[in-house]
Amino acid sequence: MQPFIDRRGFLSLDKGSLLHTMNLPNKLTVARLFLTGVFVACFYIPWAHAMTAALLTFSVASITDYLDGKIARSRNLVTNFGKLFDPLADKVLIAAAFILLVERTEMKAWIAIVILAREFFVTGIRLIAANQGAILAAENLGKHKMVWQIVTVLYFLLSAASAETMFGFLRPVLAPSSPHQWVGFFIVGFTTMLTLVSGFSYFWKNKHLFNDA
């Protein structure tokens, strides 16, 4: 077993892994990355309830996003690992969701392009900050953006899952031919706008990182 330095600075030989030493919020972050893999697999499993499974998996992963931040702040467990990997896990989950939804649902490709471009842009800013010895935490506007992106993904997943047994009762409301499609248009439009605004806000608040441009 490989030795490692624990949080108290002691050399330990009897603990299993880095995961064992993590606090609960960081474990939830790692769990979200694992659930993202399960979520992706659901899209390729030849099963009659695959979209329902994808919906439930994504929902659980989204809940971990809420819980890890809440627990970290309430118990004063905010760490550099969390500041870096929590938003990274969010981006991996959201990127996977939008890419798969473009492939399998009525979602338009340009929506995913806008979403992913913003995420790459913000990740680039974080990398520049890290190169200068700083770790940037997520801002409130970015958290609201994440919530609406989750709502958008859930809407399209529900629409797909409504063709299956568990959520079949929603088919009259969520079918592509439904007269209630304006709800989807509103969700997509608002999410796209918030994504762009939050990206510009993040750049503006950290524009000092580009003073050497």
N, C-alpha and C positions, 0 to 999 in steps of 0.2 A: 504494500500500500504506500502511496506517495505521501511524504510529509507535507504539511502546509502550516502557515502562520494563521492562527485564529484571530478573532477581533480583539482579544486581550493582549495580543502580541506574543502568545506562547506557541512554541512548536508542538504540533500534535501529530500523532501517528495512528490514532485509533478512531478517527472519524472518517465517514465514508466518502464525502465529496464536497465540492464547493457548495452544492445545493444545500447540504446539511447545515452549513454555517449561515445561510441567508436568513434575513428576517422575513416575516410573513408577507409584507407587500411585494418584496422582490420575488418570492416564490410564486405569488399570483401572476407577476409579470412573465416569469418563465412558463407558467401554466398556460398563459394566453398564447404564447408562441407555439406550444404543443397543440393547443386546441385549433390553432390556425391550420396546422397540418391535417388534423382530423376533418376540419371544415372543407379543405380542398379535396380530400379523399372522397367526401360525400358526393361531390359532383361527378365522380367517375365510377362510383359503385353501381353496377346494374341492378338496382333495387327499386321497387315500386314506390317506396317512401323516401327516396334519396333526398329530395328537396326539403321534406319535413325534417329529416335528420340534420341537413345543412342549416336550416333555420334555427333549430334548437341549439346546435353547437355554437353558432354565431351568437346567439342570445347569451349563452353561458359565458363565452369569451368576452362579450361586451360588459357583462356584470363584473367580471374580474377587473376590467379597466376602471370601473367606478370604485370597487372595493379597495384596490391597492393604494390609490391616492388618498382615499378617506382614512384608511387605517394608518398610512404613513404620517399624515398630518396630525391625526388625533393622538397618536402614540409617540410622536417625535422620532419617527424612524426614517426620515428623509435621508437618503444616501446618494452619493455620486452615481452609483450603479443604477439606482432608481431613476435619477434625473436623465440618464442617458438611455437606458433600455426600456423604460416605460413608454416614452413617445416612439421609440423604435419599434416596439412590439405593436403599438397602435397602427403604425404605418404599414407594417407587414400584413396585419389583419385586414386593414382597409384596402390596401393594394390588391391583395388576393381576392377580396370580395368583389371589387369593381371589375377586375379583369375577367373573373368567372361569370359575372352577371352579364357582361357584354357578350360573352360567348353563348350563354344559355338562356337569356331572357330578352325582354324588349328594350333594355337599357341601350342608349346610344353610345357609340365609341367616344365621341367628343367629350362626354361627361367624364368618363374615366381618364381621358387625357388631361383635362383641366385639374382633376383631383390629384393625379399622380405627379403632374408638373409642379404643383404647389408643394407637395410633400418632398420631392427631390430638392426643390429650391430651399426649403427650410432646413433640410438635412445638410445641405451645403453650407448654410450659415452656421449651423452647429459645428461642423467640421472646422471651419475657419476659426470659430471661437475656441474650440479645443486646441487648435494649433497655437493659440495665443495664451493657453493656460486657463481658459474659462469654460465652465459647463453651463449651458443655458437651459433653464427649466421651461416647461410649457407655460404660455400665458393664458389668461382667462378667455380671451377671444378664441384662441386655438382650441380650448376645451369645449366651448360652445359649438365650434365648427365640427369637432369630433362627434358630439352628440347628434348633430343634424346629419352627418355622414352615416352614422349608425342607423338613424331613422330611415334614411333613403335606402340603405341596404336591406333593412327589415321589410320595408314596403315591397321591394322587388322580390325578396325571398318569399314573402307571404303570397304575392301574386303567383309565383311559381308553385308554391306548396298548395295553393287552393285547388290545383288540379289533382291533388291526392286526397286520400280519405280523411285524415284528421282535420284538415282545414278546408274541406270541400264546401262547407257552409258559407265560406267567404267568396266563392267563385262568382256569384252574381254581382258582387261589388268590385272585385279585383280583376276580373277577366279583361283582356285587351279591348273588347268591344263594349265594356261597361260605360254607362253615362257618367260615372263618377271618376273618370280618368283625370279630371281637372285637379283632383287631390294629388295625384302623382306628379302632374306638371308643376304644381305649386311647390311640392317638397323638393323636387329636382332643381327648380329655379332658385329657390331660397338657399339650398345647400351650396349650389355653385357660386352664388353671389358671396355667401359667407366665407367660402373657401378662398376666393380671390382677395376679399377684404382682409381676412386674417393673415394671409401671406404677405400682403403689402404692409400691414401693421407690424408684423414680426421683423420685416426688413427695416422699416423706418426706426423702430426702437433700438435696433442693433447696427445702424448704419455707421457707427463709429468704428466698427470692425474693418471697414473698407477705406479708412483714411489714407492708406498707402496706395490706393488705386491710381 
